[in-house]
Amino acid sequence: MWNWLISALATGATIFLYDGNPLYPDPLRFFELIEKHKITIFGTSAAYIHHLMGLELKPAEKYDLSSLREISQTASTLSPEGFEYVYREIKKDLYFNSISGGTDINGCFAGAIPILPVYSGELQGRALAMKVESYSEEGEPIEDEQAELVCEAPAPSMPIYFWGDDENMTKYKAAYFDYFKYTGKNVWRHGDYIVIHSDTGGINFWGRSDAVLKPSGVRIGTAEIYNVVEQLPEITDSLVIGQKYEGDIRIIMFVILNEGYELNDELQAKIRQTLREKTSPRHVPKLIFQAPEDGIPYTFSNKKVEIAVTKIIHGMEVANRGALRNPDSLDFYEKIKDELK
């Protein structure tokens, strides 16, 4: 995002940065600042929008947002209901866009295209110069089904080697190019699970493909669960993992609750029933735990880290805790891993 901000200066824009808790002293603090400083473009996260939805807040009723022309959202997947909330409760006549890329490519694979329509839940299309496709396990491009995000051609900002790698670039190739090697394809596999829609050209992101849940062999993107659960007023954040258990995979959920709520039998039943109704019985977690405040691990770019928790629950070491914004969050999972065996 630093690169975005520096580039914005070249257009004559003024950058407004906020450092601190976005919910203090009020969940609508950002909109107070937008009104006061006449901000035109607001960058935010899916987690923030879902949190406002859960609290049923209506920013447009409290603040003058006439200066606001665009909201850009990234970090994690925003539900279709989140898109609709933006236009219903924040502002009807603005340009809302969702973007997704990677720190390693220093850019976006898919995102904003101002001349195209906005469809709920979809990124508008492929980014410029990014030959993005979704591949089946057989290495074939498919549409309208969940599949692996690949980039079929070199991109302007992709890394060309790893510092300290060997002369054959073994680590670099293993990280990005070996996944579909057995199919004869030499493509960048990024590790995101997506759907490319044949009718709109839009793209849905369903989370990291290495964190995809497979209960009874059925593939489930973690975002399918987050998009439902984090709209509940009781829940401020959540994390789901798949645990190998008795020859299958069971879904385990961890939740952080808003103030005044507790994870009792009634709330657990509500979570399960909501997921069953809005997704499928396969999406329903077998176990639900309450995580401590700041107990969900995130990267510095605000992405949930399911893989680290999955490794801990399976008794494996997490090698690079320094890549986490809140590495101490993993201590909770270390403490409870034995009761999940």
C-alpha positions in Angstrom: 0.0 0.0 0.0 3.0 2.3 0.5 3.5 2.2 -3.3 -0.1 3.2 -3.8 0.2 6.1 -1.5 3.5 7.4 -3.0 2.0 7.1 -6.5 -1.0 9.1 -5.4 1.2 12.0 -4.5 2.2 12.3 -8.2 -1.4 13.1 -9.0 -1.5 16.0 -6.6 -3.6 14.1 -4.0 -3.2 14.6 -0.3 -2.7 11.4 1.8 -4.6 11.0 5.0 -3.4 8.2 7.3 -5.0 7.0 10.5 -2.9 5.1 13.0 -4.9 3.4 15.8 -8.0 1.4 16.7 -10.6 2.1 14.0 -13.4 1.4 16.5 -12.2 4.0 19.1 -13.8 5.9 20.6 -16.7 5.1 18.3 -17.1 2.5 15.5 -18.0 5.3 13.1 -14.8 7.3 13.8 -13.7 7.0 10.2 -16.8 8.6 8.9 -16.4 11.5 11.3 -13.0 12.0 9.8 -14.3 11.7 6.2 -16.9 14.4 6.9 -14.4 16.7 8.8 -11.5 16.5 6.3 -13.6 16.1 3.0 -11.9 12.8 2.2 -12.7 11.6 -1.4 -11.3 8.1 -1.5 -11.6 5.8 1.5 -9.5 2.6 1.7 -10.7 -0.1 4.2 -11.1 -3.8 4.9 -13.8 -6.4 4.7 -13.5 -7.0 8.5 -14.4 -3.3 9.2 -17.4 -3.3 6.9 -18.7 -6.6 8.2 -18.2 -5.3 11.8 -20.4 -2.2 11.0 -23.0 -4.5 9.4 -23.1 -6.7 12.5 -23.8 -3.6 14.7 -26.4 -2.5 12.2 -24.9 1.0 11.9 -26.0 3.6 9.4 -23.1 6.0 8.6 -25.1 8.0 6.0 -27.7 8.9 8.6 -25.1 10.4 11.0 -22.5 12.1 8.8 -22.3 14.2 5.7 -20.4 12.0 3.2 -20.9 14.2 0.1 -17.2 14.4 -0.5 -16.8 10.7 -0.7 -16.4 9.4 -4.3 -14.9 6.0 -3.9 -14.4 3.2 -1.4 -11.7 0.6 -2.1 -11.6 -2.6 0.0 -8.9 -5.3 0.3 -7.1 -7.6 2.8 -9.8 -10.2 3.0 -13.0 -11.3 1.1 -16.1 -9.1 1.4 -19.5 -10.9 1.1 -22.1 -9.9 -1.4 -24.1 -8.5 1.6 -21.2 -6.3 2.4 -21.3 -4.7 -1.1 -25.0 -4.1 -0.6 -24.5 -2.6 2.8 -22.0 -0.1 1.4 -24.5 1.2 -1.1 -27.5 1.0 1.2 -26.0 2.5 4.4 -22.9 4.4 3.5 -23.6 6.1 0.1 -25.6 5.2 -3.0 -23.7 7.3 -5.5 -20.1 6.2 -5.1 -17.7 3.8 -6.8 -17.1 0.8 -4.6 -14.3 -1.6 -5.6 -12.6 -4.7 -4.2 -9.0 -5.6 -5.1 -6.8 -8.5 -4.5 -3.1 -9.2 -5.2 -0.1 -10.1 -3.2 2.9 -8.6 -1.4 5.2 -10.8 -3.3 4.0 -9.4 -6.7 3.8 -5.9 -5.4 0.5 -5.4 -7.2 -3.0 -6.8 -8.0 -4.2 -9.8 -9.9 -7.7 -8.5 -10.0 -9.5 -5.3 -9.0 -11.0 -2.0 -10.0 -12.2 -1.2 -13.5 -14.1 2.1 -13.3 -15.8 1.7 -16.7 -17.5 -1.6 -15.8 -20.5 -2.4 -13.5 -20.0 -3.5 -9.9 -21.6 -6.8 -9.0 -22.1 -7.8 -5.4 -19.3 -10.0 -4.1 -17.2 -9.8 -7.3 -13.9 -8.1 -8.1 -14.6 -6.4 -11.4 -12.0 -8.2 -13.5 -8.3 -9.0 -14.2 -5.8 -6.2 -13.5 -3.9 -4.7 -16.5 -1.0 -7.0 -17.8 -2.1 -9.9 -15.6 -3.0 -13.0 -17.6 -5.0 -14.5 -14.8 -6.9 -17.8 -15.2 -8.5 -20.3 -12.8 -7.1 -23.8 -13.1 -8.6 -27.2 -12.2 -6.5 -29.8 -10.5 -5.8 -31.1 -14.0 -4.2 -27.8 -15.0 -7.0 -26.7 -17.3 -8.6 -23.2 -17.4 -12.2 -23.4 -16.1 -14.9 -20.8 -15.3 -17.9 -20.7 -13.0 -16.2 -23.1 -10.6 -13.8 -22.7 -7.6 -10.3 -23.3 -8.7 -6.6 -22.2 -8.4 -5.6 -18.7 -9.4 -2.7 -18.8 -11.9 -1.0 -16.2 -14.0 0.0 -17.6 -17.4 2.5 -15.0 -18.5 5.2 -12.9 -16.8 3.9 -9.8 -15.0 5.7 -6.5 -14.8 6.2 -6.5 -11.0 6.7 -10.2 -10.3 9.9 -11.2 -8.4 12.5 -12.8 -10.5 14.5 -14.7 -7.9 14.8 -15.2 -4.1 17.7 -13.7 -2.2 20.1 -16.5 -1.2 18.5 -19.2 -3.4 20.7 -21.6 -5.3 21.7 -21.1 -9.0 18.8 -23.3 -10.1 16.4 -21.1 -8.2 15.0 -24.2 -6.5 13.1 -22.3 -3.7 11.7 -19.8 -6.1 10.4 -22.4 -8.5 9.0 -24.5 -5.7 7.1 -21.5 -4.3 5.3 -20.5 -7.5 5.9 -22.7 -10.5 6.1 -26.4 -9.5 2.4 -26.9 -8.5 1.2 -27.5 -12.1 4.5 -28.8 -13.4 3.2 -32.3 -13.6 0.6 -31.1 -16.2 3.3 -29.6 -18.4 2.2 -26.1 -17.5 4.8 -23.4 -16.5 2.5 -21.0 -14.8 2.6 -18.9 -11.6 0.3 -20.5 -9.0 -0.4 -17.9 -6.3 -2.3 -20.0 -3.7 -5.7 -18.3 -3.9 -9.0 -20.0 -4.5 -11.2 -18.1 -7.0 -14.2 -18.3 -9.3 -14.1 -16.5 -12.7 -17.6 -15.7 -13.9 -18.3 -16.3 -17.6 -21.3 -13.9 -17.6 -19.8 -10.8 -15.9 -16.0 -11.4 -16.2 -15.9 -10.7 -12.4 -13.9 -12.8 -9.9 -14.8 -14.1 -6.5 -12.0 -14.8 -4.1 -12.6 -17.6 -1.6 -9.4 -17.5 0.5 -6.1 -19.2 0.4 -6.2 -22.5 -1.5 -3.7 -24.1 1.0 -6.3 -23.3 3.7 -9.2 -24.7 1.8 -11.3 -27.0 4.0 -12.2 -30.5 2.7 -14.7 -32.2 5.1 -15.7 -35.5 3.4 -13.7 -34.5 0.4 -15.9 -31.4 -0.3 -13.9 -28.2 -1.0 -14.9 -25.2 1.0 -13.2 -21.8 0.9 -12.8 -20.3 4.3 -14.3 -17.0 3.1 -17.6 -18.8 2.5 -17.8 -19.2 6.3 -16.4 -15.9 7.3 -18.8 -14.0 5.1 -21.7 -15.5 7.0 -20.4 -15.7 10.6 -18.9 -12.2 10.8 -22.3 -10.6 10.0 -23.7 -11.9 13.3 -23.9 -9.0 15.8 -22.2 -11.2 18.5 -19.0 -11.8 16.5 -16.3 -9.4 15.8 -13.8 -11.8 14.2 -13.4 -15.5 13.4 -11.0 -18.1 12.1 -11.7 -21.6 10.8 -9.3 -24.5 10.1 -9.6 -28.1 9.0 -8.2 -30.7 11.4 -7.4 -34.3 10.4 -9.6 -36.4 12.6 -10.7 -40.1 12.5 -9.9 -40.5 8.8 -11.6 -37.2 7.7 -11.4 -33.5 8.1 -13.4 -31.7 10.7 -14.0 -27.9 10.8 -12.9 -26.1 14.0 -14.0 -22.5 14.5 -12.5 -19.8 16.8 -14.5 -16.6 17.4 -13.8 -13.3 19.1 -17.0 -11.8 20.5 -18.2 -8.3 20.8 -18.5 -6.9 24.3 -21.4 -8.2 26.3 -21.6 -11.6 24.7 -20.5 -15.1 25.7 -20.1 -18.3 23.8 -22.9 -20.2 25.4 -24.9 -23.1 24.0 -27.4 -20.7 22.5 -24.9 -18.7 20.5 -23.2 -21.9 19.3 -26.5 -23.2 18.1 -27.2 -19.8 16.3 -23.8 -20.0 14.5 -24.4 -23.5 13.3 -28.0 -22.9 12.3 -27.0 -19.7 10.4 -24.3 -21.5 8.5 -26.5 -24.5 7.7 -29.2 -22.2 6.3 -27.0 -19.7 4.3 -24.4 -22.2 3.1 -24.7 -26.0 3.7 -24.5 -28.6 6.4 -20.8 -29.2 5.2 -19.9 -25.7 6.4 -21.0 -26.2 10.0 -18.1 -26.5 12.4 -17.8 -29.5 14.7 -16.2 -27.5 17.4 -16.4 -23.8 18.3 -14.0 -22.1 20.7 -13.8 -18.5 22.0 -10.5 -16.9 21.2 -9.0 -14.1 23.4 -9.0 -10.5 22.2 -6.4 -10.2 19.4 -6.4 -14.0 19.3 -6.7 -14.3 15.5 -3.3 -14.2 13.8 -2.8 -11.7 11.0 -0.1 -10.8 8.6 1.1 -7.2 8.4 -1.1 -6.7 5.4 -4.1 -7.7 7.5 -4.7 -11.2 6.1 -5.8 -14.0 8.4 -3.3 -16.8 8.9 -5.2 -20.1 9.0 -2.1 -22.2 8.1 -0.1 -21.2 11.2 -3.0 -22.4 13.4 -3.5 -25.5 11.4 0.1 -26.4 11.8 0.0 -25.9 15.6 -3.2 -28.0 16.0 -1.4 -30.8 14.1 1.7 -30.6 16.3 3.9 -28.9 13.7 6.2 -25.9 14.2 5.5 -22.5 12.8 8.7 -21.3 11.3 8.2 -17.6 10.6 6.3 -16.0 13.4 8.1 -12.7 12.6 5.8 -12.4 9.5 2.8 -12.0 11.8 1.5 -8.7 13.1 0.5 -10.3 16.3 2.7 -13.4 16.9 1.6 -13.8 20.5 -1.9 -14.8 19.2 -0.5 -18.2 18.5 0.1 -18.9 22.2 -3.6 -19.6 22.7 -3.5 -22.4 20.2 -0.4 -23.9 21.7 -2.3 -24.2 25.0 -5.4 -25.9 23.6 -3.8 -28.2 21.0 -3.6 -31.2 23.3 -7.4 -31.2 24.0 -8.0 -31.3 20.3 -6.0 -34.5 19.6 
